Amino acid sequence: MPRQTTLMKNEEIRTTWRHVDADGKVLGRIASDIAMVLMGKHLPTYTPHVLSGEAVVVTNAEKITMTGKKLDQKTRRRWSGYPGGLRVQTYRTVRDTQPERLLEDAVRRMLPKGRLGRRMFGNLHVYRGAEHPHSAQQPKPLANAS
């Protein structure tokens, strides 16, 4: 029999859970590792049009680091849609107030755009401290997280 590409179907997918401790990790490097796991590109059964990735739990989001002067020079911009509605914050301010938001934004931008990307992003759970409510899923540690 010749070699054939195997395409997974939705009913064949079993979601497994991974845990990442973000203490001392660099934001972009850990975000790219998490995005790869959410998409399922690390699996031999990767299928681009199916939600074949794993669920990821990230703890210690407040201890994420950034290289260089990015904490003070990079900004997060939000616009309400109204005139004068632009809100600009430095990454240091965001890390001090909403540390989960930094990692979520970085991972969201690395996922595909559209319905499937939004479903993949739903499998990401980021928590500020070391505790998380997903112990019942028995998440395994993510080995290759930078």
N, CA, C and O of each residue as an XYZ file, in Angstrom:
584
protein
N       0.846     -1.182      0.000
C       0.000      0.000      0.000
C       0.891      1.245      0.000
O       1.846      1.312      0.774
N       0.603      2.212     -0.837
C       1.423      3.427     -0.871
C       1.193      4.279      0.374
O       0.193      4.139      1.079
N       2.143      5.152      0.613
C       2.017      6.051      1.760
C       0.861      7.006      1.537
O       0.655      7.509      0.432
N       0.115      7.246      2.592
C      -1.020      8.142      2.485
C      -1.001      9.143      3.630
O      -0.569      8.827      4.739
N      -1.464     10.330      3.356
C      -1.591     11.330      4.400
C      -2.850     11.050      5.190
O      -3.929     10.886      4.621
N      -2.708     10.997      6.512
C      -3.855     10.727      7.359
C      -4.480     12.041      7.776
O      -3.800     12.900      8.337
N      -5.754     12.208      7.513
C      -6.491     13.391      7.944
C      -7.393     13.000      9.105
O      -8.221     12.095      8.992
N      -7.219     13.688     10.211
C      -8.020     13.384     11.397
C      -9.414     13.973     11.245
O      -9.622     14.956     10.533
N     -10.356     13.353     11.926
C     -11.724     13.853     11.967
C     -12.016     14.332     13.382
O     -11.330     13.940     14.325
N     -13.020     15.168     13.532
C     -13.342     15.733     14.842
C     -13.631     14.665     15.887
O     -13.245     14.818     17.046
N     -14.293     13.603     15.503
C     -14.642     12.572     16.488
C     -13.444     11.712     16.893
O     -13.518     10.994     17.890
N     -12.348     11.771     16.144
C     -11.157     10.994     16.468
C     -10.203     11.728     17.409
O      -9.245     11.134     17.903
N     -10.456     13.002     17.658
C      -9.549     13.827     18.446
C      -9.844     13.659     19.937
O     -10.995     13.754     20.364
N      -8.803     13.412     20.717
C      -8.889     13.350     22.179
C      -8.061     14.509     22.730
O      -6.853     14.564     22.500
N      -8.691     15.432     23.454
C      -7.972     16.587     23.975
C      -7.182     16.192     25.214
O      -7.736     15.661     26.176
N      -5.886     16.456     25.178
C      -5.045     16.255     26.348
C      -4.652     17.633     26.879
O      -4.703     18.626     26.153
N      -4.268     17.680     28.126
C      -3.970     18.940     28.783
C      -2.485     19.032     29.095
O      -1.860     18.048     29.492
N      -1.920     20.234     28.909
C      -0.520     20.514     29.215
C      -0.437     21.659     30.219
O      -1.310     22.526     30.262
N       0.610     21.650     31.017
C       0.838     22.704     32.008
C       2.182     23.362     31.737
O       3.183     22.687     31.498
N       2.187     24.711     31.780
C       3.410     25.481     31.568
C       3.576     26.428     32.745
O       2.655     27.169     33.088
N       4.748     26.401     33.360
C       5.076     27.353     34.418
C       5.873     28.479     33.776
O       6.983     28.258     33.292
N       5.312     29.691     33.770
C       5.913     30.817     33.056
C       6.925     31.581     33.893
O       7.358     32.658     33.484
N       7.310     31.073     35.030
C       8.227     31.772     35.922
C       9.601     31.929     35.263
O      10.294     30.940     35.022
N       9.994     33.182     34.971
C      11.292     33.465     34.396
C      11.406     33.222     32.904
O      12.498     33.363     32.355
N      10.331     32.866     32.228
C      10.362     32.606     30.789
C      10.192     33.916     30.014
O       9.582     34.865     30.507
N      10.734     33.953     28.807
C      10.626     35.118     27.939
C       9.283     35.052     27.201
O       8.880     33.991     26.725
N       8.606     36.179     27.113
C       7.238     36.234     26.601
C       7.098     35.653     25.198
O       6.271     34.765     24.992
N       7.865     36.115     24.243
C       7.703     35.660     22.863
C       8.054     34.202     22.653
O       7.406     33.503     21.873
N       9.082     33.744     23.353
C       9.512     32.352     23.187
C       8.477     31.381     23.747
O       8.179     30.360     23.127
N       7.936     31.697     24.908
C       6.944     30.799     25.496
C       5.627     30.885     24.724
O       4.907     29.893     24.618
N       5.307     32.071     24.181
C       4.070     32.224     23.415
C       4.118     31.399     22.136
O       3.107     30.814     21.746
N       5.268     31.340     21.477
C       5.355     30.553     20.245
C       5.253     29.058     20.537
O       4.654     28.316     19.759
N       5.830     28.612     21.650
C       5.692     27.200     22.024
C       4.247     26.855     22.333
O       3.760     25.798     21.933
N       3.562     27.735     23.040
C       2.159     27.491     23.392
C       1.285     27.488     22.139
O       0.387     26.656     22.015
N       1.538     28.406     21.215
C       0.747     28.463     19.983
C       0.913     27.181     19.171
O      -0.054     26.681     18.596
N       2.128     26.649     19.121
C       2.344     25.401     18.388
C       1.549     24.251     19.002
O       0.995     23.420     18.282
N       1.493     24.207     20.330
C       0.758     23.136     21.005
C      -0.743     23.317     20.812
O      -1.461     22.338     20.607
N      -1.226     24.554     20.875
C      -2.659     24.790     20.676
C      -3.106     24.414     19.269
O      -4.215     23.915     19.081
N      -2.242     24.652     18.277
C      -2.577     24.298     16.897
C      -2.412     22.800     16.640
O      -3.034     22.256     15.728
N      -1.581     22.136     17.438
C      -1.347     20.708     17.249
C      -0.235     20.412     16.269
O      -0.124     19.278     15.801
N       0.597     21.394     15.938
C       1.652     21.188     14.945
C       2.771     20.295     15.450
O       3.594     19.834     14.659
N       2.817     20.043     16.740
C       3.855     19.169     17.286
C       3.454     17.698     17.202
O       4.266     16.824     17.506
N       2.239     17.416     16.801
C       1.740     16.044     16.718
C       1.886     15.496     15.305
O       1.762     16.253     14.342
N       2.144     14.204     15.157
C       2.232     13.630     13.808
C       0.875     13.574     13.110
O       0.814     13.392     11.894
N      -0.210     13.729     13.861
C      -1.552     13.681     13.276
C      -2.100     15.075     13.015
O      -3.317     15.248     12.949
N      -1.229     16.082     12.862
C      -1.668     17.460     12.642
C      -2.514     17.557     11.384
O      -2.113     17.110     10.309
N      -3.681     18.145     11.537
C      -4.576     18.407     10.422
C      -4.970     19.872     10.489
O      -5.540     20.299     11.494
N      -4.686     20.664      9.449
C      -4.873     22.106      9.545
C      -6.310     22.557      9.777
O      -6.525     23.586     10.418
N      -7.298     21.822      9.276
C      -8.678     22.289      9.355
C      -9.460     21.692     10.522
O     -10.676     21.864     10.597
N      -8.778     20.991     11.436
C      -9.441     20.351     12.573
C      -8.792     20.837     13.861
O      -7.584     21.067     13.911
N      -9.591     20.988     14.883
C      -9.079     21.395     16.195
C      -8.373     20.194     16.823
O      -8.957     19.460     17.620
N      -7.104     20.008     16.448
C      -6.373     18.806     16.850
C      -5.345     19.078     17.929
O      -4.603     18.170     18.306
N      -5.277     20.296     18.437
C      -4.272     20.642     19.436
C      -4.681     20.223     20.832
O      -5.693     19.552     21.033
N      -3.871     20.632     21.789
C      -4.093     20.293     23.178
C      -4.514     21.537     23.941
O      -4.326     22.657     23.465
N      -5.079     21.347     25.117
C      -5.412     22.458     25.992
C      -4.184     22.782     26.840
O      -3.464     21.877     27.261
N      -3.944     24.071     27.092
C      -2.744     24.506     27.805
C      -3.145     25.354     29.001
O      -3.939     26.287     28.881
N      -2.581     25.015     30.163
C      -2.765     25.790     31.386
C      -1.436     26.456     31.702
O      -0.413     25.780     31.821
N      -1.445     27.784     31.839
C      -0.228     28.539     32.133
C      -0.379     29.166     33.514
O      -1.380     29.826     33.793
N       0.610     28.962     34.374
C       0.597     29.567     35.699
C       1.776     30.525     35.838
O       2.698     30.514     35.022
N       1.733     31.349     36.876
C       2.769     32.349     37.169
C       2.951     33.339     36.027
O       4.082     33.640     35.644
N       1.855     33.845     35.482
C       1.929     34.796     34.367
C       2.550     36.112     34.797
O       3.079     36.841     33.958
N       2.499     36.437     36.085
C       3.060     37.713     36.545
C       4.582     37.693     36.558
O       5.204     38.745     36.706
N       5.198     36.522     36.408
C       6.650     36.405     36.466
C       7.280     36.247     35.086
O       8.441     35.851     34.983
N       6.532     36.552     34.021
C       7.069     36.502     32.661
C       8.049     37.652     32.477
O       7.804     38.761     32.952
N       9.152     37.394     31.794
C      10.147     38.428     31.546
C      10.148     38.807     30.067
O       9.590     38.109     29.220
N      10.791     39.931     29.792
C      10.979     40.380     28.418
C      12.414     40.844     28.282
O      12.995     41.367     29.232
N      12.988     40.653     27.106
C      14.379     41.025     26.909
C      14.495     42.504     26.573
O      13.551     43.110     26.067
N      15.641     43.072     26.852
C      15.904     44.460     26.513
C      15.039     45.423     27.309
O      14.744     45.186     28.481
N      14.636     46.510     26.666
C      13.835     47.548     27.308
C      12.365     47.471     26.905
O      11.641     48.464     26.975
N      11.931     46.280     26.480
C      10.570     46.145     25.962
C       9.502     46.459     26.999
O       8.431     46.949     26.643
N       9.767     46.188     28.273
C       8.764     46.466     29.296
C       8.384     47.939     29.328
O       7.227     48.270     29.584
N       9.325     48.816     29.077
C       9.043     50.242     29.138
C       8.794     50.872     27.770
O       8.192     51.943     27.693
N       9.242     50.236     26.691
C       9.123     50.857     25.378
C       7.962     50.318     24.550
O       7.383     51.068     23.765
N       7.605     49.055     24.695
C       6.480     48.508     23.936
C       5.178     48.945     24.579
O       5.093     49.080     25.800
N       4.170     49.165     23.758
C       2.874     49.604     24.284
C       1.768     48.702     23.786
O       1.869     48.093     22.721
N       0.724     48.629     24.565
C      -0.496     47.913     24.211
C      -1.545     48.959     23.921
O      -1.851     49.793     24.773
N      -2.102     48.922     22.718
C      -3.051     49.943     22.297
C      -4.433     49.335     22.139
O      -4.599     48.276     21.534
N      -5.420     50.023     22.693
C      -6.822     49.625     22.531
C      -7.594     50.853     22.077
O      -7.346     51.962     22.549
N      -8.521     50.652     21.170
C      -9.327     51.766     20.693
C     -10.788     51.403     20.844
O     -11.214     50.342     20.389
N     -11.561     52.271     21.479
C     -12.961     51.991     21.750
C     -13.833     52.132     20.513
O     -14.956     51.628     20.483
N     -13.325     52.813     19.492
C     -14.117     53.047     18.296
C     -14.668     54.458     18.246
O     -15.216     54.880     17.228
N     -14.527     55.180     19.330
C     -14.999     56.563     19.398
C     -13.819     57.527     19.255
O     -12.679     57.157     19.538
N     -14.088     58.768     18.814
C     -13.008     59.752     18.747
C     -12.400     59.980     20.123
O     -13.118     60.178     21.103
N     -11.084     59.950     20.191
C     -10.400     60.127     21.468
C     -10.425     58.895     22.338
O     -10.098     58.975     23.522
N     -10.803     57.760     21.788
C     -10.955     56.540     22.585
C      -9.737     55.636     22.580
O      -9.847     54.463     22.938
N      -8.572     56.150     22.182
C      -7.366     55.331     22.160
C      -6.763     55.250     23.560
O      -6.510     56.277     24.190
N      -6.537     54.044     24.042
C      -5.919     53.834     25.353
C      -4.579     53.151     25.128
O      -4.519     52.084     24.518
N      -3.509     53.758     25.616
C      -2.150     53.245     25.431
C      -1.549     52.959     26.796
O      -1.565     53.817     27.679
N      -1.012     51.740     26.974
C      -0.349     51.344     28.220
C       0.978     50.695     27.865
O       1.082     50.014     26.844
N       1.997     50.898     28.701
C       3.254     50.185     28.503
C       3.087     48.748     28.980
O       2.178     48.439     29.751
N       3.970     47.879     28.515
C       3.893     46.476     28.915
C       4.143     46.316     30.417
O       3.618     45.385     31.028
N       4.921     47.190     31.013
C       5.156     47.114     32.450
C       3.855     47.363     33.219
O       3.563     46.671     34.194
N       3.078     48.355     32.775
C       1.803     48.645     33.432
C       0.834     47.480     33.273
O       0.139     47.110     34.219
N       0.793     46.910     32.088
C      -0.104     45.774     31.847
C       0.342     44.579     32.680
O      -0.498     43.875     33.241
N       1.656     44.335     32.770
C       2.142     43.201     33.559
C       1.820     43.367     35.036
O       1.551     42.384     35.726
N       1.844     44.600     35.526
C       1.542     44.828     36.932
C       0.049     44.715     37.231
O      -0.328     44.287     38.322
N      -0.809     45.093     36.278
C      -2.245     45.087     36.539
C      -2.943     43.840     36.032
O      -3.741     43.245     36.755
N      -2.653     43.424     34.775
C      -3.302     42.260     34.158
C      -2.258     41.390     33.479
O      -2.180     41.398     32.250
N      -1.453     40.640     34.218
C      -0.365     39.887     33.581
C      -0.858     38.797     32.621
O      -0.134     38.409     31.705
N      -2.069     38.309     32.823
C      -2.594     37.276     31.924
C      -2.769     37.829     30.520
O      -2.604     37.105     29.539
N      -3.102     39.113     30.422
C      -3.423     39.743     29.154
C      -2.227     39.771     28.200
O      -2.392     39.634     26.988
N      -1.022     39.948     28.750
C       0.173     39.985     27.893
C       0.361     38.670     27.143
O       0.553     38.664     25.927
N       0.303     37.567     27.866
C       0.511     36.267     27.238
C      -0.645     35.913     26.312
O      -0.426     35.351     25.239
N      -1.864     36.233     26.709
C      -3.012     35.932     25.861
C      -2.930     36.681     24.539
O      -3.202     36.108     23.484
N      -2.558     37.955     24.584
C      -2.444     38.729     23.351
C      -1.354     38.178     22.449
O      -1.536     38.091     21.234
N      -0.214     37.803     23.037
C       0.892     37.283     22.236
C       0.514     35.963     21.565
O       0.830     35.754     20.393
N      -0.151     35.084     22.289
C      -0.537     33.788     21.721
C      -1.641     33.978     20.694
O      -1.619     33.328     19.649
N      -2.609     34.853     20.961
C      -3.718     35.070     20.036
C      -3.210     35.529     18.668
O      -3.749     35.121     17.639
N      -2.186     36.366     18.652
C      -1.659     36.865     17.380
C      -0.911     35.793     16.604
O      -0.715     35.935     15.397
N      -0.492     34.727     17.266
C       0.242     33.657     16.593
C      -0.662     32.551     16.076
O      -0.210     31.682     15.331
N      -1.925     32.570     16.456
C      -2.870     31.551     16.009
C      -3.511     31.967     14.695
O      -3.463     33.143     14.336
N      -4.114     31.021     13.963
C      -4.794     31.382     12.723
C      -5.967     32.317     12.997
O      -6.596     32.261     14.053
N      -6.243     33.170     12.029
C      -7.369     34.081     12.160
C      -8.627     33.380     11.666
O      -8.576     32.670     10.661
N      -9.738     33.561     12.339
C     -10.995     32.957     11.915
C     -11.595     32.097     13.011
O     -11.161     32.141     14.162
N     -12.597     31.315     12.638
C     -13.344     30.512     13.609
C     -12.474     29.478     14.295
O     -12.557     29.301     15.511
N     -11.644     28.797     13.531
C     -10.807     27.750     14.109
C      -9.783     28.332     15.072
O      -9.522     27.747     16.123
N      -9.206     29.464     14.732
C      -8.254     30.117     15.630
C      -8.898     30.554     16.933
O      -8.275     30.469     17.991
N     -10.142     31.022     16.867
C     -10.843     31.410     18.096
C     -11.144     30.197     18.957
O     -11.100     30.293     20.184
N     -11.447     29.064     18.351
C     -11.672     27.836     19.126
C     -10.369     27.343     19.748
O     -10.367     26.848     20.875
N      -9.262     27.475     19.019
C      -7.959     27.091     19.571
C      -7.616     27.965     20.762
O      -7.107     27.472     21.769
N      -7.889     29.255     20.657
C      -7.592     30.178     21.749
C      -8.431     29.857     22.979
O      -8.015     30.152     24.099
N      -9.586     29.267     22.796
C     -10.420     28.870     23.924
C      -9.804     27.768     24.766
O     -10.225     27.544     25.901
N      -8.804     27.072     24.218
C      -8.117     26.019     24.961
C      -6.941     26.533     25.773
O      -6.213     25.743     26.375
N      -6.745     27.844     25.799
C      -5.666     28.440     26.579
C      -6.235     29.005     27.879
O      -7.203     29.766     27.860
N      -5.638     28.635     28.994
C      -6.073     29.098     30.311
C      -4.851     29.655     31.031
O      -3.928     28.913     31.365
N      -4.848     30.971     31.270
C      -3.702     31.645     31.865
C      -4.093     32.146     33.247
O      -5.156     32.741     33.425
N      -3.215     31.897     34.232
C      -3.482     32.308     35.616
C      -2.297     33.074     36.170
O      -1.142     32.782     35.861
N      -2.611     34.059     36.992
C      -1.614     34.963     37.553
C      -0.671     34.250     38.507
O       0.542     34.436     38.417
N      -1.185     33.454     39.404
C      -0.366     32.798     40.420
C      -0.049     31.357     40.060
O      -0.197     30.933     38.914
N       0.394     30.613     41.073
C       0.799     29.222     40.853
C      -0.377     28.245     40.921
O      -0.226     27.081     40.550
N      -1.531     28.691     41.381
C      -2.696     27.813     41.519
C      -3.564     27.871     40.267
O      -3.678     28.915     39.625
N      -4.180     26.726     39.926
C      -5.140     26.700     38.824
C      -6.210     25.666     39.141
O      -5.942     24.698     39.852
N      -7.437     25.861     38.615
C      -8.541     24.955     38.935
C      -8.662     23.751     38.006
O      -9.721     23.124     37.970
N      -7.621     23.406     37.258
C      -7.701     22.332     36.274
C      -6.947     21.082     36.704
O      -6.473     20.328     35.854
N      -6.830     20.851     37.985
C      -6.111     19.663     38.444
C      -6.870     18.377     38.125
O      -6.257     17.313     38.038
N      -8.175     18.450     37.950
C      -8.955     17.260     37.617
C      -8.608     16.731     36.223
O      -8.758     15.537     35.961
N      -8.146     17.606     35.332
C      -7.757     17.179     33.986
C      -6.366     16.562     33.955
O      -5.951     16.050     32.915
N      -5.641     16.594     35.055
C      -4.305     16.034     35.179
C      -3.366     16.510     34.063
O      -2.886     15.694     33.276
N      -3.099     17.817     33.986
C      -2.238     18.316     32.908
C      -0.805     17.845     33.077
O      -0.254     17.853     34.177
N      -0.215     17.433     31.962
C       1.177     17.006     31.962
C       2.051     18.209     31.666
O       1.613     19.107     30.947
N       3.259     18.267     32.183
C       4.122     19.428     31.897
C       4.529     19.456     30.431
O       4.771     18.415     29.819
N       4.601     20.656     29.879
C       5.037     20.844     28.509
C       6.553     20.838     28.497
O       7.185     21.715     29.087
N       7.132     19.871     27.839
C       8.569     19.651     27.938
C       9.393     20.686     27.194
O      10.439     21.099     27.695
N       8.960     21.122     26.014
C       9.796     21.971     25.193
C       9.506     23.457     25.375
O       9.880     24.253     24.514
N       8.857     23.858     26.457
C       8.560     25.280     26.646
C       9.858     26.009     26.986
O      10.565     25.647     27.927
N      10.154     27.045     26.199
C      11.407     27.770     26.361
C      11.443     28.556     27.640
O      12.436     29.225     27.925
